[in-house]
Every structure is written in structure tokens, then in C-alpha cells.
């Protein structure tokens, strides 16, 4: 899995490529946590899942952990580009009850501005 991070003002965008599972969730966690530690002004996290090919329950756990961090900063987590096969795992994990979903990155950013 690859994670590309992009900062836009107070927003951190994480673009996934590949699989988010028990083998790769630590990479995502470490990458995002490192960025949050060095950038106090980052308030919101946008998870772009357009190129995420697979996710398991480890993905739910790592997303929930970042959700708690962002909420503690007074920010929001938003998911965009969610495919049907990943939507089901997020629904089962209850994340779609607390994290809004938008069709693409520009709509997610517009919701935060």
C-alpha cells in the first residue's frame, strides 16, 4: 500500500493506493501520525479511497484511531471516493455513522471550507 499525503491549509489529505489490511495498517498509522505530530495546524483529515482496492477490520481500527485524534483537535474526518466493496466493511464497523462520505476530493474539501 502507498499513502500520499497532501496538506492544504488546515486539511491533510491521505490518498490510498493498494490494500489497507493487517499487513499495511501500521504504515498508514505511522505516516499520518508523523505528519500530525509535526503539523499542529492540521485540523481535518480527508481519506481519499478512490484507489483503495481492499480493506479489512484492521483498516477500521486505524481509521477510528485517526478519527479520535482529529476530533481531539476539534476537526473533522471525511471519506471520499469510497467503492462499494469498501463501503460494506465501513458500514459493518459503524464508521459511516460518524464519518461523512463524499463522491470525490473536491466535494470533501468544499464541505470543510
N, CA and C atoms as a LAMMPS dump frame, in Angstrom:
ITEM: TIMESTEP
0
ITEM: NUMBER OF ATOMS
339
ITEM: BOX BOUNDS ff ff ff
-5.0000000000000000e+02 5.0000000000000000e+02
-5.0000000000000000e+02 5.0000000000000000e+02
-5.0000000000000000e+02 5.0000000000000000e+02
ITEM: ATOMS id mol type element x y z
1 1 1 N 0.832 -1.184 0
2 1 2 C 0 0 0
3 1 3 C 0.875 1.245 0
4 2 1 N 0.405 2.245 -0.678
5 2 2 C 1.051 3.548 -0.679
6 2 3 C 0.076 4.574 -0.133
7 3 1 N 0.605 5.539 0.628
8 3 2 C -0.202 6.644 1.137
9 3 3 C 0.491 7.933 0.727
10 4 1 N -0.221 8.744 -0.022
11 4 2 C 0.288 10.049 -0.41
12 4 3 C -0.408 11.081 0.454
13 5 1 N 0.375 11.912 1.137
14 5 2 C -0.192 12.95 1.983
15 5 3 C -0.018 14.31 1.326
16 6 1 N -1.072 15.092 1.365
17 6 2 C -1.06 16.435 0.802
18 6 3 C -1.681 17.366 1.84
19 7 1 N -0.989 18.465 2.128
20 7 2 C -1.53 19.462 3.056
21 7 3 C -2.122 20.62 2.257
22 8 1 N -3.326 20.983 2.586
23 8 2 C -3.989 22.156 2.004
24 8 3 C -4.572 22.955 3.159
25 9 1 N -3.878 24.02 3.504
26 9 2 C -4.257 24.867 4.638
27 9 3 C -4.334 24.01 5.895
28 10 1 N -5.508 23.922 6.501
29 10 2 C -5.64 23.148 7.738
30 10 3 C -6.111 21.716 7.484
31 11 1 N -6.112 21.301 6.218
32 11 2 C -6.571 19.964 5.846
33 11 3 C -5.404 19.067 5.456
34 12 1 N -5.455 17.825 5.9
35 12 2 C -4.499 16.805 5.473
36 12 3 C -5.273 15.784 4.641
37 13 1 N -4.828 15.6 3.411
38 13 2 C -5.469 14.647 2.507
39 13 3 C -4.582 13.416 2.423
40 14 1 N -5.158 12.249 2.676
41 14 2 C -4.44 10.974 2.563
42 14 3 C -5.042 10.209 1.393
43 15 1 N -4.234 10.012 0.368
44 15 2 C -4.682 9.253 -0.807
45 15 3 C -4.1 7.848 -0.734
46 16 1 N -4.981 6.872 -0.695
47 16 2 C -4.586 5.468 -0.604
48 16 3 C -4.371 4.879 -1.991
49 17 1 N -3.436 3.943 -2.065
50 17 2 C -3.282 3.138 -3.273
51 17 3 C -2.913 1.733 -2.825
52 18 1 N -3.759 0.755 -3.166
53 18 2 C -3.499 -0.63 -2.765
54 18 3 C -4.462 -1.094 -1.694
55 19 1 N -3.951 -1.912 -0.766
56 19 2 C -4.779 -2.539 0.262
57 19 3 C -4.483 -1.983 1.648
58 20 1 N -5.541 -1.789 2.437
59 20 2 C -5.417 -1.38 3.827
60 20 3 C -5.884 -2.55 4.676
61 21 1 N -4.919 -3.354 5.132
62 21 2 C -5.243 -4.557 5.901
63 21 3 C -4.262 -4.713 7.05
64 22 1 N -4.256 -5.888 7.679
65 22 2 C -3.395 -6.097 8.851
66 22 3 C -1.909 -6.003 8.509
67 23 1 N -1.558 -6.152 7.244
68 23 2 C -0.157 -6.028 6.837
69 23 3 C 0.257 -4.573 6.634
70 24 1 N -0.686 -3.723 6.273
71 24 2 C -0.326 -2.354 5.875
72 24 3 C -0.901 -1.255 6.768
73 25 1 N -1.781 -1.592 7.691
74 25 2 C -2.41 -0.551 8.509
75 25 3 C -1.395 0.206 9.362
76 26 1 N -0.327 -0.456 9.786
77 26 2 C 0.708 0.221 10.574
78 26 3 C 1.412 1.296 9.746
79 27 1 N 1.599 1.038 8.464
80 27 2 C 2.225 2.028 7.582
81 27 3 C 1.361 3.282 7.52
82 28 1 N 0.069 3.093 7.33
83 28 2 C -0.847 4.232 7.289
84 28 3 C -0.818 4.991 8.614
85 29 1 N -0.931 4.267 9.721
86 29 2 C -0.939 4.901 11.05
87 29 3 C 0.318 5.714 11.268
88 30 1 N 1.479 5.126 11.015
89 30 2 C 2.751 5.814 11.24
90 30 3 C 2.901 7.035 10.345
91 31 1 N 2.499 6.909 9.094
92 31 2 C 2.62 8.005 8.141
93 31 3 C 1.767 9.197 8.561
94 32 1 N 0.519 8.944 8.896
95 32 2 C -0.382 10.029 9.28
96 32 3 C 0.01 10.592 10.639
97 33 1 N 0.315 9.738 11.602
98 33 2 C 0.683 10.221 12.935
99 33 3 C 1.922 11.111 12.883
100 34 1 N 2.889 10.739 12.083
101 34 2 C 4.112 11.538 11.943
102 34 3 C 3.784 12.93 11.401
103 35 1 N 2.912 12.981 10.419
104 35 2 C 2.508 14.264 9.83
105 35 3 C 1.726 15.106 10.834
106 36 1 N 0.848 14.486 11.597
107 36 2 C 0.066 15.22 12.598
108 36 3 C 0.95 15.748 13.718
109 37 1 N 1.979 14.988 14.089
110 37 2 C 2.887 15.424 15.145
111 37 3 C 3.67 16.665 14.747
112 38 1 N 4.091 16.737 13.497
113 38 2 C 4.923 17.871 13.078
114 38 3 C 4.115 19.061 12.577
115 39 1 N 2.795 18.917 12.434
116 39 2 C 1.946 19.999 11.944
117 39 3 C 0.751 20.199 12.861
118 40 1 N 0.947 21.038 13.865
119 40 2 C -0.118 21.313 14.825
120 40 3 C -1.328 21.993 14.197
121 41 1 N -1.103 22.702 13.095
122 41 2 C -2.196 23.461 12.478
123 41 3 C -3.138 22.59 11.64
124 42 1 N -2.765 21.334 11.388
125 42 2 C -3.663 20.446 10.645
126 42 3 C -4.853 20.115 11.54
127 43 1 N -6.037 20.394 11.015
128 43 2 C -7.242 20.186 11.813
129 43 3 C -8.118 19.065 11.253
130 44 1 N -8.187 18.952 9.93
131 44 2 C -9.096 17.993 9.296
132 44 3 C -8.323 16.949 8.507
133 45 1 N -8.942 15.769 8.366
134 45 2 C -8.342 14.669 7.611
135 45 3 C -9.33 14.178 6.567
136 46 1 N -8.885 14.19 5.312
137 46 2 C -9.688 13.667 4.213
138 46 3 C -9.051 12.36 3.757
139 47 1 N -9.809 11.29 3.784
140 47 2 C -9.328 9.977 3.368
141 47 3 C -9.85 9.691 1.966
142 48 1 N -8.975 9.797 0.985
143 48 2 C -9.36 9.553 -0.405
144 48 3 C -9.144 8.076 -0.707
145 49 1 N -10.244 7.347 -0.864
146 49 2 C -10.199 5.898 -1.054
147 49 3 C -10.446 5.474 -2.5
148 50 1 N -10.287 6.404 -3.422
149 50 2 C -10.53 6.118 -4.829
150 50 3 C -9.726 4.922 -5.325
151 51 1 N -8.459 4.829 -4.922
152 51 2 C -7.57 3.75 -5.386
153 51 3 C -7.3 2.7 -4.32
154 52 1 N -8.172 2.624 -3.314
155 52 2 C -8.059 1.591 -2.283
156 52 3 C -8.749 0.334 -2.811
157 53 1 N -7.985 -0.718 -3.009
158 53 2 C -8.529 -1.932 -3.626
159 53 3 C -9.139 -2.911 -2.631
160 54 1 N -8.743 -2.832 -1.361
161 54 2 C -9.239 -3.775 -0.355
162 54 3 C -9.023 -3.184 1.024
163 55 1 N -9.947 -3.493 1.942
164 55 2 C -9.785 -3.098 3.331
165 55 3 C -10.4 -4.155 4.218
166 56 1 N -9.739 -4.443 5.347
167 56 2 C -10.304 -5.373 6.327
168 56 3 C -10.525 -4.647 7.654
169 57 1 N -10.797 -5.392 8.704
170 57 2 C -11.106 -4.782 10.003
171 57 3 C -9.934 -4.004 10.585
172 58 1 N -8.712 -4.324 10.193
173 58 2 C -7.564 -3.534 10.642
174 58 3 C -7.665 -2.11 10.124
175 59 1 N -8.196 -1.957 8.931
176 59 2 C -8.419 -0.631 8.367
177 59 3 C -9.411 0.168 9.189
178 60 1 N -10.456 -0.499 9.661
179 60 2 C -11.436 0.166 10.52
180 60 3 C -10.754 0.701 11.779
181 61 1 N -9.946 -0.138 12.389
182 61 2 C -9.269 0.259 13.621
183 61 3 C -8.338 1.439 13.431
184 62 1 N -7.568 1.425 12.374
185 62 2 C -6.606 2.507 12.151
186 62 3 C -7.318 3.803 11.768
187 63 1 N -8.409 3.706 11.039
188 63 2 C -9.188 4.907 10.707
189 63 3 C -9.842 5.468 11.967
190 64 1 N -10.387 4.607 12.801
191 64 2 C -11.013 5.051 14.043
192 64 3 C -10.005 5.765 14.946
193 65 1 N -8.792 5.251 15.003
194 65 2 C -7.745 5.899 15.801
195 65 3 C -7.433 7.301 15.315
196 66 1 N -7.341 7.496 13.997
197 66 2 C -7.088 8.828 13.444
198 66 3 C -8.3 9.726 13.647
199 67 1 N -9.498 9.14 13.574
200 67 2 C -10.722 9.898 13.827
201 67 3 C -10.677 10.506 15.239
202 68 1 N -10.284 9.709 16.208
203 68 2 C -10.208 10.197 17.591
204 68 3 C -9.173 11.315 17.723
205 69 1 N -8.042 11.179 17.047
206 69 2 C -7.009 12.225 17.092
207 69 3 C -7.519 13.535 16.497
208 70 1 N -8.167 13.437 15.353
209 70 2 C -8.661 14.63 14.673
210 70 3 C -9.787 15.283 15.475
211 71 1 N -10.68 14.482 16.039
212 71 2 C -11.759 15.025 16.872
213 71 3 C -11.188 15.756 18.079
214 72 1 N -10.097 15.248 18.661
215 72 2 C -9.458 15.896 19.804
216 72 3 C -8.89 17.26 19.426
217 73 1 N -8.588 17.454 18.137
218 73 2 C -8.092 18.744 17.639
219 73 3 C -9.249 19.671 17.257
220 74 1 N -10.461 19.18 17.395
221 74 2 C -11.624 19.972 17.013
222 74 3 C -11.931 19.908 15.528
223 75 1 N -11.389 18.903 14.847
224 75 2 C -11.554 18.802 13.404
225 75 3 C -12.524 17.724 12.97
226 76 1 N -12.545 17.503 11.649
227 76 2 C -13.435 16.518 11.041
228 76 3 C -12.622 15.531 10.202
229 77 1 N -13.144 14.316 10.098
230 77 2 C -12.616 13.318 9.173
231 77 3 C -13.691 13.113 8.116
232 78 1 N -13.261 13.089 6.86
233 78 2 C -14.175 12.883 5.745
234 78 3 C -13.587 11.807 4.841
235 79 1 N -14.45 10.965 4.317
236 79 2 C -14.037 9.935 3.356
237 79 3 C -14.568 10.333 1.986
238 80 1 N -13.755 10.125 0.959
239 80 2 C -14.232 10.355 -0.407
240 80 3 C -13.739 9.235 -1.311
241 81 1 N -14.42 9.088 -2.444
242 81 2 C -14.041 8.073 -3.42
243 81 3 C -14.259 6.651 -2.947
244 82 1 N -15.239 6.446 -2.112
245 82 2 C -15.484 5.137 -1.497
246 82 3 C -16.144 4.18 -2.489
247 83 1 N -15.538 3.023 -2.678
248 83 2 C -16.084 1.992 -3.567
249 83 3 C -17.014 1.07 -2.77
250 84 1 N -17.91 0.411 -3.462
251 84 2 C -18.926 -0.435 -2.832
252 84 3 C -18.318 -1.502 -1.928
253 85 1 N -17.253 -2.185 -2.39
254 85 2 C -16.688 -3.275 -1.594
255 85 3 C -16.069 -2.77 -0.289
256 86 1 N -15.548 -1.541 -0.266
257 86 2 C -15.008 -0.987 0.977
258 86 3 C -16.095 -0.344 1.828
259 87 1 N -17.153 0.11 1.19
260 87 2 C -18.261 0.723 1.919
261 87 3 C -18.886 -0.277 2.881
262 88 1 N -19.005 -1.522 2.461
263 88 2 C -19.622 -2.541 3.305
264 88 3 C -18.853 -2.752 4.597
265 89 1 N -17.533 -2.805 4.527
266 89 2 C -16.729 -3.027 5.743
267 89 3 C -16.826 -1.818 6.675
268 90 1 N -16.883 -0.62 6.107
269 90 2 C -17.021 0.583 6.934
270 90 3 C -18.408 0.659 7.562
271 91 1 N -19.425 0.227 6.847
272 91 2 C -20.777 0.18 7.413
273 91 3 C -20.85 -0.806 8.57
274 92 1 N -20.267 -1.986 8.382
275 92 2 C -20.281 -3.002 9.44
276 92 3 C -19.529 -2.522 10.67
277 93 1 N -18.474 -1.757 10.463
278 93 2 C -17.701 -1.231 11.582
279 93 3 C -18.311 -0.003 12.226
280 94 1 N -19.397 0.518 11.651
281 94 2 C -20.078 1.664 12.225
282 94 3 C -19.459 3.01 11.897
283 95 1 N -18.423 3.031 11.082
284 95 2 C -17.744 4.294 10.803
285 95 3 C -18.568 5.252 9.96
286 96 1 N -19.444 4.727 9.131
287 96 2 C -20.234 5.618 8.283
288 96 3 C -21.329 6.346 9.057
289 97 1 N -21.512 5.978 10.323
290 97 2 C -22.443 6.707 11.179
291 97 3 C -21.793 7.97 11.746
292 98 1 N -20.455 7.994 11.774
293 98 2 C -19.748 9.133 12.376
294 98 3 C -18.877 9.902 11.384
295 99 1 N -18.588 9.317 10.226
296 99 2 C -17.731 9.956 9.228
297 99 3 C -18.524 10.178 7.947
298 100 1 N -18.649 11.438 7.507
299 100 2 C -19.37 11.69 6.255
300 100 3 C -18.585 11.212 5.036
301 101 1 N -19.328 10.88 3.977
302 101 2 C -18.723 10.381 2.738
303 101 3 C -19.153 11.288 1.59
304 102 1 N -18.169 11.654 0.75
305 102 2 C -18.43 12.457 -0.447
306 102 3 C -17.891 11.71 -1.651
307 103 1 N -18.448 12.019 -2.803
308 103 2 C -18.086 11.279 -4.017
309 103 3 C -16.649 11.517 -4.452
310 104 1 N -16.133 12.728 -4.25
311 104 2 C -14.762 12.998 -4.678
312 104 3 C -14.083 13.999 -3.745
313 105 1 N -12.792 14.172 -3.969
314 105 2 C -11.963 15.004 -3.105
315 105 3 C -12.395 16.473 -3.124
316 106 1 N -12.75 16.99 -4.275
317 106 2 C -13.14 18.415 -4.355
318 106 3 C -14.404 18.683 -3.547
319 107 1 N -15.353 17.763 -3.544
320 107 2 C -16.569 17.938 -2.741
321 107 3 C -16.259 17.832 -1.26
322 108 1 N -15.339 16.96 -0.903
323 108 2 C -14.939 16.836 0.504
324 108 3 C -14.282 18.118 0.993
325 109 1 N -13.372 18.666 0.188
326 109 2 C -12.695 19.915 0.558
327 109 3 C -13.696 21.058 0.661
328 110 1 N -14.622 21.135 -0.303
329 110 2 C -15.627 22.193 -0.299
330 110 3 C -16.474 22.146 0.966
331 111 1 N -16.725 20.941 1.481
332 111 2 C -17.51 20.808 2.709
333 111 3 C -16.773 21.355 3.921
334 112 1 N -15.453 21.365 3.878
335 112 2 C -14.658 21.843 5.003
336 112 3 C -14.381 23.334 4.937
337 113 1 N -14.396 23.894 3.746
338 113 2 C -14.07 25.339 3.592
339 113 3 C -15.241 26.227 3.941
